[in-house]
Every structure is written in C-alpha cells, then in structure tokens.
C-alpha cells in the first residue's frame, strides 16, 4: 500500500483570506486611495463580499472610506499597528483558531482531547505569529500574488 504525502496546513477562512489580500495589496501599492472597483478587479473578490469586509475593517479603524468621485478606501491606522490577528478578529473572530482541533467545547489543559497536548503547541505558535505579524511586514516581500 502506497501512502501519499499529505500536506498539513492551518487554513484561514475565505473572509480572512480576502481581508488580508486587500490589505496586502494596499500596502504594496503606490496608490493612496483604492476604489472598490479596483480592489474587486485586481483581487478577484466578489463586489458584495468585498464591501462587507471593508465595512468590518472600517468599523475596527483599519481603513476608512472617502466619499465622492475620487473616493475609495485608505488606511486609517498605521500598518505597523494592524496585526494579522486583529484583521481576523474584525472579519470573523479569532475563536476558531483558539479552540479545540477536534471541535470539543470543553477541551482544556484540565480536560484534554486526544490531540490537545500536541496541537496546543502548534496552535500557540500560530497564534503568536498572527499576534506579532503586522500588515507593514507584508510590504515589499517580492509579492507575486495577493
């Protein structure tokens, strides 16, 4: 029997992926103002979905909307102060990433599931990465995709 090599990865939700793509695109562009149309076309994000994400990020103070013909979205906060975990929290919440890998509500150090000890180390390192990586670190990373 031949076993295939399986790739294991922590996967963000589509909403968090899109939000981070938008901010990555914005931080790597020479533009100052980003229209919804430009973001939709450049990032291949559905218009209605993009607008909902932008509303959520605006509520958290990461970006702001400028009205008018030359309007669009701009950073409202320094990108050094916007962390990946903040963005995820704004658009979907971080609970999904802090919980039990098997989905148990009451999995803890005191009442662990069968994967708790091994997974908690990986989870904690992943959350530390999300908490300490700012949007500014995404700038000029020889980005090929957003």
C-alpha positions as a printed NumPy array, in Angstrom:
array([[  0.   ,   0.   ,   0.   ],
       [  1.418,   3.356,  -1.033],
       [  0.843,   6.279,   1.335],
       [  0.624,   9.702,  -0.23 ],
       [  2.411,  12.629,   1.337],
       [ -0.283,  14.757,   2.919],
       [  0.216,  18.452,   3.321],
       [ -0.942,  19.76 ,   6.677],
       [ -1.81 ,  23.414,   6.999],
       [ -3.79 ,  25.79 ,   9.119],
       [ -6.238,  27.411,   6.74 ],
       [ -7.817,  30.821,   7.098],
       [-11.457,  31.304,   6.203],
       [-12.236,  32.828,   2.811],
       [-13.306,  36.05 ,   4.572],
       [ -9.974,  36.388,   6.408],
       [ -8.065,  35.488,   3.241],
       [ -9.822,  38.229,   1.281],
       [ -9.337,  40.825,   4.045],
       [ -5.615,  40.087,   4.246],
       [ -5.288,  40.111,   0.444],
       [ -6.898,  43.551,   0.334],
       [ -4.567,  44.985,   2.977],
       [ -1.542,  43.32 ,   1.401],
       [ -2.472,  44.805,  -1.964],
       [ -2.962,  48.24 ,  -0.425],
       [  0.338,  48.229,   1.479],
       [  2.254,  47.143,  -1.644],
       [  0.757,  49.751,  -3.966],
       [  1.898,  53.261,  -4.758],
       [ -1.725,  54.417,  -4.772],
       [ -3.131,  56.337,  -1.833],
       [ -6.852,  55.695,  -2.43 ],
       [ -8.32 ,  52.362,  -3.563],
       [-11.708,  52.194,  -5.231],
       [-13.907,  49.168,  -4.619],
       [-13.871,  48.545,  -8.369],
       [-10.057,  48.43 ,  -8.447],
       [ -9.946,  46.021,  -5.494],
       [-12.64 ,  43.756,  -6.956],
       [-10.908,  43.581, -10.34 ],
       [ -7.356,  43.292,  -9.017],
       [ -8.069,  40.707,  -6.337],
       [-10.932,  38.775,  -7.926],
       [-13.139,  39.245,  -4.857],
       [-16.915,  39.402,  -5.34 ],
       [-18.099,  43.021,  -5.031],
       [-20.707,  42.446,  -2.317],
       [-18.272,  40.335,  -0.3  ],
       [-15.544,  42.962,  -0.611],
       [-17.835,  45.751,   0.568],
       [-18.875,  43.75 ,   3.64 ],
       [-15.238,  43.066,   4.516],
       [-14.325,  46.717,   4.016],
       [-17.219,  47.75 ,   6.287],
       [-15.955,  45.408,   9.009],
       [-12.389,  46.678,   8.687],
       [-13.638,  50.253,   8.747],
       [-15.549,  49.608,  11.988],
       [-12.315,  48.409,  13.58 ],
       [-10.461,  51.509,  12.383],
       [ -8.   ,  49.861,   9.998],
       [ -9.295,  51.671,   6.939],
       [-11.71 ,  54.471,   6.195],
       [-13.943,  55.26 ,   3.282],
       [-13.6  ,  58.506,   1.373],
       [-16.778,  59.526,  -0.417],
       [-17.052,  61.19 ,  -3.794],
       [-15.932,  60.707,  -7.354],
       [-12.269,  60.266,  -6.421],
       [-13.169,  58.337,  -3.274],
       [-12.351,  54.882,  -2.112],
       [-10.552,  53.282,   0.788],
       [ -7.415,  54.418,   2.598],
       [ -5.539,  53.22 ,   5.652],
       [ -6.935,  54.871,   8.785],
       [ -4.284,  53.366,  11.034],
       [ -0.56 ,  52.882,  10.651],
       [  0.058,  49.451,   9.098],
       [  2.65 ,  48.761,  11.837],
       [ -0.227,  48.759,  14.307],
       [ -2.537,  46.415,  12.377],
       [ -1.758,  42.795,  13.174],
       [ -2.996,  39.772,  11.262],
       [ -4.901,  38.582,  14.341],
       [ -6.646,  41.994,  14.529],
       [ -7.833,  41.635,  10.948],
       [ -9.079,  38.079,  11.506],
       [-10.818,  39.198,  14.687],
       [-12.501,  42.069,  12.83 ],
       [-13.932,  39.98 ,   9.995],
       [-14.711,  36.65 ,  11.685],
       [-13.301,  36.407,  15.209],
       [-10.286,  34.502,  16.488],
       [-12.247,  31.856,  18.426],
       [-11.974,  29.401,  15.555],
       [ -8.176,  29.459,  15.851],
       [ -8.036,  29.219,  19.648],
       [-10.37 ,  26.257,  20.035],
       [-10.017,  22.503,  20.058],
       [ -8.829,  20.962,  16.795],
       [-11.455,  18.224,  17.205],
       [-14.21 ,  20.746,  17.921],
       [-14.871,  19.908,  21.576],
       [-16.322,  22.801,  23.586],
       [-14.724,  21.685,  26.839],
       [-11.232,  20.768,  25.715],
       [ -8.604,  22.295,  28.005],
       [ -5.385,  21.502,  29.823],
       [ -7.524,  20.075,  32.649],
       [ -9.861,  18.128,  30.318],
       [ -7.827,  17.44 ,  27.155],
       [ -8.927,  15.665,  23.991],
       [ -6.64 ,  13.074,  22.408],
       [ -4.815,  15.712,  20.302],
       [ -4.807,  18.567,  22.822],
       [ -1.213,  18.401,  24.05 ],
       [  0.405,  18.054,  20.627],
       [ -1.9  ,  20.522,  18.883],
       [ -1.811,  23.192,  21.601],
       [  1.913,  23.755,  20.966],
       [  1.315,  24.289,  17.237],
       [ -1.794,  26.403,  17.885],
       [  0.024,  28.63 ,  20.378],
       [  2.901,  29.241,  17.943],
       [  0.432,  30.002,  15.144],
       [ -1.479,  32.469,  17.305],
       [  1.785,  34.1  ,  18.376],
       [  2.652,  34.534,  14.687],
       [ -0.762,  36.089,  13.978],
       [ -0.461,  38.381,  17.032],
       [  3.026,  39.641,  16.165],
       [  2.932,  39.961,  12.37 ],
       [  1.779,  43.374,  11.241],
       [  0.408,  44.335,   7.855],
       [  3.509,  46.511,   7.42 ],
       [  5.67 ,  43.368,   7.299],
       [  3.826,  42.372,   4.118],
       [  5.299,  45.343,   2.263],
       [  7.934,  44.737,  -0.386],
       [  8.125,  40.982,   0.108],
       [  8.569,  40.311,  -3.622],
       [  4.87 ,  39.572,  -3.738],
       [  3.645,  37.725,  -6.783],
       [  0.085,  37.13 ,  -5.611],
       [ -2.39 ,  38.972,  -3.474]])
